[in-house]
């Protein structure tokens, strides 16, 4: 029975659970009232252990993996996403389309920065690379900031392949965002653009550095030469 493997995975995760790690994770991922991860539950399992389980249970069906993604436990959702990435990378076009579609249908469960960052570039970005990128612009206009983070993180796949236009366009749409996690994501994306072509990043920064959130700017210029970094911070450009 296919369901048996899913139950086996969940049982193993419970045996691997560590209450001390779980307590730390609850604080680290801001699960308190009013915080971005409010109400999330943790088993207390480190990421390297989850990655080993991806290999161990790689025969789990996509449908069962989606059930795992809908878990109340953060580590089960992360494991499901890592499994989907693994299946996507090995799959044919039909499999990839199926995973991409299911991913976007289940964004409600992709609700913390590590869940987004470990999956969005490798599923959404990889799938849309040779297709119309309009879905990213639908995501960025969402009122859900995890969907917005998916939109910018997905473009990391494009940056890796020396395509920057969508990263810059989406970054521009997120310049006035109120959430610090979005500021960090955009700054990180701009920094990665700069790692590929600093002139492209600087052209964007020269236009926006005076008005962009400070956190976003700091992330974007993190690897600049110190004097240039200070010039941007002090407005001497």
C-alpha positions as CSV (number, residue, x, y, z in Angstrom):
1,X,0.0,0.0,0.0
2,X,1.4,3.4,-1.0
3,X,0.1,4.9,2.3
4,X,2.4,2.6,4.3
5,X,5.5,4.3,3.1
6,X,4.2,7.7,4.2
7,X,3.3,6.3,7.6
8,X,6.8,4.8,7.8
9,X,8.4,8.2,7.1
10,X,6.2,10.0,9.6
11,X,7.0,7.3,12.2
12,X,10.8,7.7,11.6
13,X,10.5,11.4,11.9
14,X,8.9,11.1,15.3
15,X,11.7,8.8,16.5
16,X,14.3,11.4,15.2
17,X,12.5,14.3,17.0
18,X,14.5,16.2,19.6
19,X,12.5,18.5,22.0
20,X,15.5,20.7,22.6
21,X,16.1,21.4,18.9
22,X,12.4,21.9,18.5
23,X,12.3,24.5,21.2
24,X,15.2,26.4,19.6
25,X,13.6,26.2,16.1
26,X,10.3,27.6,17.5
27,X,12.3,30.7,18.6
28,X,14.5,30.9,15.5
29,X,11.6,30.7,13.0
30,X,9.6,33.3,14.9
31,X,6.5,31.2,15.8
32,X,5.2,33.5,18.6
33,X,2.0,35.4,18.4
34,X,2.1,38.1,15.8
35,X,5.4,36.8,14.3
36,X,5.9,35.6,10.8
37,X,5.9,31.9,11.7
38,X,3.0,32.2,14.2
39,X,1.7,28.8,15.3
40,X,4.2,26.6,13.4
41,X,5.1,23.3,15.1
42,X,8.5,21.7,15.1
43,X,9.7,18.1,15.7
44,X,13.3,19.2,16.2
45,X,15.2,17.5,13.3
46,X,18.3,19.1,11.6
47,X,18.3,19.7,7.8
48,X,21.2,17.3,7.0
49,X,19.2,14.4,8.5
50,X,16.2,15.4,6.4
51,X,18.4,15.4,3.3
52,X,19.4,11.8,4.0
53,X,15.8,10.8,4.2
54,X,15.2,12.2,0.8
55,X,17.5,9.5,-0.6
56,X,16.0,6.9,1.6
57,X,12.4,7.5,0.6
58,X,12.8,8.7,-3.0
59,X,10.2,6.1,-4.2
60,X,7.4,8.0,-2.4
61,X,4.8,9.1,-4.9
62,X,4.2,12.8,-5.7
63,X,0.7,12.5,-4.4
64,X,1.9,11.1,-1.1
65,X,4.6,13.7,-0.9
66,X,1.9,16.4,-1.3
67,X,0.1,14.9,1.7
68,X,3.3,15.2,3.6
69,X,3.6,18.8,2.6
70,X,0.3,19.5,4.2
71,X,1.6,18.4,7.6
72,X,1.3,20.6,10.7
73,X,5.0,19.9,11.4
74,X,7.6,22.2,9.8
75,X,10.2,19.4,9.2
76,X,7.6,17.2,7.4
77,X,6.8,20.1,5.1
78,X,10.5,20.8,4.5
79,X,11.2,17.1,3.8
80,X,8.3,17.0,1.3
81,X,9.7,20.0,-0.6
82,X,13.2,18.5,-0.7
83,X,11.6,15.3,-2.1
84,X,9.7,17.3,-4.7
85,X,12.9,19.1,-5.8
86,X,14.7,15.8,-6.1
87,X,11.8,14.3,-8.2
88,X,11.6,17.4,-10.3
89,X,15.3,17.4,-11.1
90,X,15.2,13.8,-12.2
91,X,11.8,13.9,-13.9
92,X,10.6,14.3,-17.5
93,X,8.6,17.3,-18.7
94,X,5.2,15.8,-17.6
95,X,6.5,15.1,-14.1
96,X,8.0,18.6,-13.9
97,X,4.8,20.3,-15.0
98,X,2.8,18.2,-12.4
99,X,5.2,19.2,-9.6
100,X,5.2,22.8,-10.6
101,X,1.4,22.9,-10.7
102,X,1.0,21.1,-7.4
103,X,3.6,23.4,-5.8
104,X,1.6,26.5,-6.7
105,X,-1.6,24.9,-5.6
106,X,-0.1,24.3,-2.2
107,X,1.7,27.5,-1.4
108,X,-0.4,27.8,1.8
109,X,1.9,25.2,3.3
110,X,5.2,26.8,2.0
111,X,5.0,29.3,4.7
112,X,8.5,30.1,6.0
113,X,11.7,31.4,4.5
114,X,13.6,28.1,4.6
115,X,10.7,26.3,2.9
116,X,10.6,28.9,0.1
117,X,14.3,29.2,-0.3
118,X,15.0,25.5,-0.6
119,X,12.3,25.0,-3.3
120,X,11.3,28.0,-5.3
121,X,14.4,28.4,-7.4
122,X,14.6,24.7,-8.2
123,X,11.0,24.2,-9.0
124,X,9.3,27.4,-10.0
125,X,12.4,29.1,-11.4
126,X,13.6,25.9,-13.2
127,X,10.1,25.3,-14.7
128,X,9.5,28.8,-15.9
129,X,13.1,29.4,-17.3
130,X,12.1,28.6,-20.9
131,X,8.5,29.7,-20.5
132,X,6.4,32.8,-20.0
133,X,7.2,34.2,-16.6
134,X,3.8,35.8,-16.1
135,X,3.1,33.5,-13.0
136,X,5.9,35.3,-11.1
137,X,4.1,38.6,-11.6
138,X,0.9,37.1,-10.3
139,X,2.7,35.8,-7.2
140,X,4.5,39.2,-6.5
141,X,1.1,41.0,-6.5
142,X,-0.3,38.6,-3.9
143,X,-1.1,39.8,-0.5
144,X,0.7,36.8,0.9
145,X,4.3,37.7,1.4
146,X,5.5,34.0,1.2
147,X,4.1,34.0,-2.4
148,X,6.0,37.3,-2.9
149,X,9.1,35.7,-1.6
150,X,8.6,32.7,-4.0
151,X,8.4,35.2,-6.9
152,X,11.8,36.8,-6.1
153,X,13.5,33.5,-5.0
154,X,12.4,31.8,-8.2
155,X,14.5,34.2,-10.2
156,X,17.7,32.9,-8.6
157,X,17.5,30.2,-11.2
158,X,17.5,32.9,-13.9
159,X,20.4,34.7,-12.3
160,X,22.4,31.5,-12.3
161,X,21.9,31.4,-16.0
162,X,22.8,35.0,-16.6
163,X,19.3,36.4,-17.0
164,X,18.5,39.4,-14.7
165,X,15.5,41.2,-16.2
166,X,12.8,39.5,-14.1
167,X,14.9,39.8,-10.9
168,X,15.2,43.5,-11.4
169,X,11.5,44.0,-12.4
170,X,10.3,42.0,-9.4
171,X,12.8,43.8,-7.1
172,X,11.4,47.1,-8.2
173,X,7.8,46.0,-7.4
174,X,9.0,45.0,-3.9
175,X,11.0,48.2,-3.0
176,X,8.2,49.6,-0.8
177,X,7.3,46.3,0.9
178,X,6.9,46.5,4.7
179,X,8.2,43.0,5.6
180,X,11.9,42.6,6.5
181,X,12.0,39.1,5.1
182,X,11.2,40.5,1.7
183,X,13.9,43.2,2.1
184,X,16.4,40.5,2.8
185,X,15.3,38.4,-0.1
186,X,15.5,41.3,-2.6
187,X,18.8,42.4,-1.3
188,X,20.2,38.9,-1.6
189,X,18.9,38.6,-5.2
190,X,20.5,41.9,-6.1
191,X,23.7,40.8,-4.6
192,X,23.6,37.6,-6.7
193,X,23.0,39.7,-9.8
194,X,26.1,41.7,-8.8
195,X,28.2,38.5,-8.5
196,X,27.4,37.8,-12.1
197,X,27.5,41.4,-13.4
198,X,28.2,44.2,-11.0
199,X,27.4,46.9,-13.6
200,X,23.8,45.6,-13.8
201,X,23.4,45.7,-10.1
202,X,24.9,49.1,-9.8
203,X,22.6,50.5,-12.4
204,X,19.7,49.4,-10.4
205,X,21.1,50.6,-7.1
206,X,22.1,54.0,-8.5
207,X,18.4,54.5,-9.3
208,X,16.9,53.2,-6.1
209,X,19.5,53.2,-3.2
210,X,18.3,56.4,-1.7
211,X,14.7,55.1,-1.2
212,X,15.1,51.3,-0.8
213,X,14.9,49.8,2.7
214,X,18.2,49.9,4.6
215,X,18.2,46.1,5.1
216,X,17.7,45.6,1.4
217,X,20.6,47.9,0.6
218,X,22.9,46.4,3.1
219,X,22.3,42.9,1.7
220,X,22.7,44.1,-1.9
221,X,26.1,45.8,-1.3
222,X,27.5,43.2,1.2
223,X,30.3,42.1,-1.1
224,X,31.2,45.5,-2.5
225,X,34.7,46.9,-1.8
226,X,34.5,48.7,1.5
227,X,34.8,52.2,0.2
228,X,32.1,51.7,-2.4
229,X,29.9,50.1,0.2
230,X,30.3,53.1,2.5
231,X,29.6,55.5,-0.4
232,X,26.2,53.8,-0.9
233,X,25.4,53.8,2.8
234,X,26.3,57.4,3.2
235,X,24.6,58.5,-0.1
236,X,27.9,59.6,-1.7
237,X,27.2,58.1,-5.1
